[in-house]
Amino acid sequence: MTEALNKEQIISRLQELVTSKQIDLDADHLKKASEDFYRKYPQAHQIYTAARPVAIVYPNNTAEVARILKYANEQGINVIARTGNSSIERGLESAREPHIIVDGSHLNKIVQLDVENQQLTAQAGLPLVIAEKYLNDKHLTTGHLPQSQPLADFGGLVATRSIGQLSTYYGGIEDLLVGLEAVMADGTIIRIKNEPRRSVGPDLRHLFLGSEGALAFITEVTVKVFPYWPQNYHYLAYNVATMRAGFQILRQVMVNGYKPSIIRLYDPVDWSQYFPENKQPILIFRSEGPKKISDATAQGIQEIVQKSSQVTPIQPLEPIIDWFQNLTWDQTNVDQEVQQMQKLPYVGFTTEIAAPWSTVADIFEAVTTRVKQEIPNLLGIGGHSSHSYVNGTNIYFVYAFKVADVAPEEEMARYHDPLNKIIVEETLKHQGSISHHHGIGKARAPYIKQEYGSSYPLLKKLFLCFDPQNTMNAGNIIPLQFMNEKDT
Ligand SMILES: Cc1cc2nc3c(=O)[nH]c(=O)nc-3n(C[C@H](O)[C@H](O)[C@H](O)COP(=O)(O)OP(=O)(O)OC[C@H]3O[C@@H](n4cnc5c(N)ncnc54)[C@H](O)[C@@H]3O)c2cc1C
């Protein structure tokens, strides 16, 4: 059969499974749906090199998702699950043809707010920003505030193991997720019931958390909600002499049992994006919760910080509070960045990792040193820590380069991929994890064996067990060539 005939057959069958109105065949939409933000620089120059989907399908309910997935599975059609479309690790590109995008954004209802049990059940395509507004009006919050809050939806948040900027108080999505409904690769619908905790074998929620569309299509999620008390916030900010000293302060706060919602350490390169006059690393904290807890948390942090000779308080705090309140990115920010890249050949990217306290400063220094030595036309590399735990923290590397000597479509191979390789190599060498919250998509999937080590065969068996035809976002998390190897 010709490729054109194949496409027609697929479209014709999809039209039997859902209405024609639910199938988008617009050439420009298909082009834009073939890639995510990882390729933003060539995209700004109207260059799209990834394979186009046959169609974008918008199911209206779980039964339709099940019918579509069953058909795709029987016919070997690769399914790219999509909700908010804010992926940045090549998670929305297809590694195998033919493929369709199954877009969950019609599944956008609030199913139930259960105030007694402090739980919100939402369809997978409900934008987080809408849920948060709905809850705030009722003095409640999800406590989940990723920088992409105005872009991301619940299905994608769960599928990427997302984290919000207030995670140290509220937890990541893995702490918030109570239960879910999903459609498996063969069309089977499953539900994991909502319970405060269970001791009944492995916790199956974790199959779906971070599955990045490669195991199932998540259709509904239930998350915890919390009282919303913005009037109790306390902000604190300090200059600190070095990043190493800054990491030590973060550690002191965490190991002493404090849970500020914001706990951040910026190096001057990263911070200078916002406050160019600042020449030293900076620590930022916010406490929240009931007044007594918020007051005590702020007081405890102040006591810890005051014991250090390397720290100076920053006043006034209003510019920092204002900066934080405008930190989220919506479509306008994305469009502005695209316009800038059209005018100037400068590209900024971010890569996040996690590390234990014992090596985090070494990773920061090793990466920034190597990148400065090895990456041409670098405009700068810095970073910040924004999510801390009792046993370690994350680093969000922030870097920019001038695309000086290659065509826009070669930007990744020339700059971004080699830069990412340095971050991955130094992180793994120092016992860290190659991704803290963006997922790995297809961008960092080639490093999956080193990341998992001796547990890698388990991961591969899991994918082979739940998606033996490999029709759910094939190549995400585990590259296609690894799937075909006979190592399990
Ligand atoms: C400016 C910016 C800032 C960001 N800041 C943060 C941040 O602070 N914290 C953070 O965690 N992330 C951040 N991200 C990354 C991104 O927003 C998150 O990964 C987010 O969780 C993706 O959600 P989404 O709904 O947009 O998913 P999509 O982009 O639609 O998809 C992401 C991945 O999940 C899969 N997927 C999507 N929906 C489903 C579903 N229903 N079932 C199964 N799989 C599915 C897709 O196949 C894909 O692999 C940021 C991104 C941008 C562009």
The ligand as an SDF file (V2000), in Angstrom:
LIG
                    3D

 53 58  0  0  0  0  0  0  0  0999 V2000
    7.9740   27.7360   29.9540 C   0  0  0  0  0  0  0  0  0  0  0  0
    7.8530   26.3590   30.5250 C   0  0  0  0  0  0  0  0  0  0  0  0
    8.0060   26.1850   31.8950 C   0  0  0  0  0  0  0  0  0  0  0  0
    7.9000   24.8980   32.4510 C   0  0  0  0  0  0  0  0  0  0  0  0
    7.9670   24.7730   33.8140 N   0  0  0  0  0  0  0  0  0  0  0  0
    7.7740   23.5570   34.3810 C   0  0  0  0  0  0  0  0  0  0  0  0
    7.7650   23.4000   35.8050 C   0  0  0  0  0  0  0  0  0  0  0  0
    7.9080   24.3690   36.5670 O   0  0  0  0  0  0  0  0  0  0  0  0
    7.5520   22.1650   36.2980 N   0  0  0  0  0  0  0  0  0  0  0  0
    7.3610   21.0860   35.4960 C   0  0  0  0  0  0  0  0  0  0  0  0
    7.1720   19.9910   35.9960 O   0  0  0  0  0  0  0  0  0  0  0  0
    7.3900   21.2080   34.1560 N   0  0  0  0  0  0  0  0  0  0  0  0
    7.5680   22.4000   33.5740 C   0  0  0  0  0  0  0  0  0  0  0  0
    7.5490   22.5220   32.2100 N   0  0  0  0  0  0  0  0  0  0  0  0
    7.3740   21.3250   31.3710 C   0  0  0  0  0  0  0  0  0  0  0  0
    5.8990   20.9850   31.0360 C   0  0  0  0  0  0  0  0  0  0  0  0
    5.0770   22.0900   31.1970 O   0  0  0  0  0  0  0  0  0  0  0  0
    5.4410   19.8480   31.9310 C   0  0  0  0  0  0  0  0  0  0  0  0
    6.1290   18.6920   31.5570 O   0  0  0  0  0  0  0  0  0  0  0  0
    3.9250   19.5760   31.8920 C   0  0  0  0  0  0  0  0  0  0  0  0
    3.6380   18.6660   32.9330 O   0  0  0  0  0  0  0  0  0  0  0  0
    3.4370   19.0230   30.5980 C   0  0  0  0  0  0  0  0  0  0  0  0
    2.0140   19.0090   30.6260 O   0  0  0  0  0  0  0  0  0  0  0  0
    1.1590   19.1700   29.2880 P   0  0  0  0  0  0  0  0  0  0  0  0
   -0.2650   19.0280   29.6560 O   0  0  0  0  0  0  0  0  0  0  0  0
    1.5460   20.3840   28.5710 O   0  0  0  0  0  0  0  0  0  0  0  0
    1.6500   17.8630   28.4970 O   0  0  0  0  0  0  0  0  0  0  0  0
    2.0030   17.6800   26.9590 P   0  0  0  0  0  0  0  0  0  0  0  0
    3.0360   18.6500   26.5310 O   0  0  0  0  0  0  0  0  0  0  0  0
    0.7600   17.6260   26.1580 O   0  0  0  0  0  0  0  0  0  0  0  0
    2.6570   16.2170   27.0070 O   0  0  0  0  0  0  0  0  0  0  0  0
    3.8150   15.9630   27.7780 C   0  0  0  0  0  0  0  0  0  0  0  0
    4.1240   14.4550   27.7690 C   0  0  0  0  0  0  0  0  0  0  0  0
    3.0920   13.7560   28.4540 O   0  0  0  0  0  0  0  0  0  0  0  0
    2.4030   12.8600   27.5810 C   0  0  0  0  0  0  0  0  0  0  0  0
    0.9710   13.0340   27.8250 N   0  0  0  0  0  0  0  0  0  0  0  0
    0.2570   14.1900   27.7080 C   0  0  0  0  0  0  0  0  0  0  0  0
   -1.0230   13.9660   28.0460 N   0  0  0  0  0  0  0  0  0  0  0  0
   -1.1350   12.6650   28.3640 C   0  0  0  0  0  0  0  0  0  0  0  0
   -2.2200   11.8280   28.7830 C   0  0  0  0  0  0  0  0  0  0  0  0
   -3.4610   12.3040   28.9150 N   0  0  0  0  0  0  0  0  0  0  0  0
   -1.9590   10.5190   29.0370 N   0  0  0  0  0  0  0  0  0  0  0  0
   -0.7080   10.0200   28.8900 C   0  0  0  0  0  0  0  0  0  0  0  0
    0.3410   10.7580   28.4930 N   0  0  0  0  0  0  0  0  0  0  0  0
    0.1350   12.0660   28.2400 C   0  0  0  0  0  0  0  0  0  0  0  0
    2.8020   13.2670   26.1630 C   0  0  0  0  0  0  0  0  0  0  0  0
    2.7890   12.1680   25.2750 O   0  0  0  0  0  0  0  0  0  0  0  0
    4.1960   13.8460   26.3780 C   0  0  0  0  0  0  0  0  0  0  0  0
    5.1580   12.8200   26.3880 O   0  0  0  0  0  0  0  0  0  0  0  0
    7.6680   23.7760   31.6210 C   0  0  0  0  0  0  0  0  0  0  0  0
    7.5080   23.9740   30.2360 C   0  0  0  0  0  0  0  0  0  0  0  0
    7.5920   25.2420   29.7000 C   0  0  0  0  0  0  0  0  0  0  0  0
    7.3960   25.4010   28.2240 C   0  0  0  0  0  0  0  0  0  0  0  0
  1  2  1  0
  2  3  1  0
  2 52  2  0
  3  4  2  0
  4  5  1  0
  4 50  1  0
  5  6  2  0
  6  7  1  0
  6 13  1  0
  7  8  2  0
  7  9  1  0
  9 10  1  0
 10 11  2  0
 10 12  1  0
 12 13  2  0
 13 14  1  0
 14 15  1  0
 14 50  1  0
 15 16  1  0
 16 17  1  0
 16 18  1  0
 18 19  1  0
 18 20  1  0
 20 21  1  0
 20 22  1  0
 22 23  1  0
 23 24  1  0
 24 25  2  0
 24 26  1  0
 24 27  1  0
 27 28  1  0
 28 29  2  0
 28 30  1  0
 28 31  1  0
 31 32  1  0
 32 33  1  0
 33 34  1  0
 33 48  1  0
 34 35  1  0
 35 36  1  0
 35 46  1  0
 36 37  1  0
 36 45  1  0
 37 38  2  0
 38 39  1  0
 39 40  1  0
 39 45  2  0
 40 41  1  0
 40 42  2  0
 42 43  1  0
 43 44  2  0
 44 45  1  0
 46 47  1  0
 46 48  1  0
 48 49  1  0
 50 51  2  0
 51 52  1  0
 52 53  1  0
M  END
$$$$
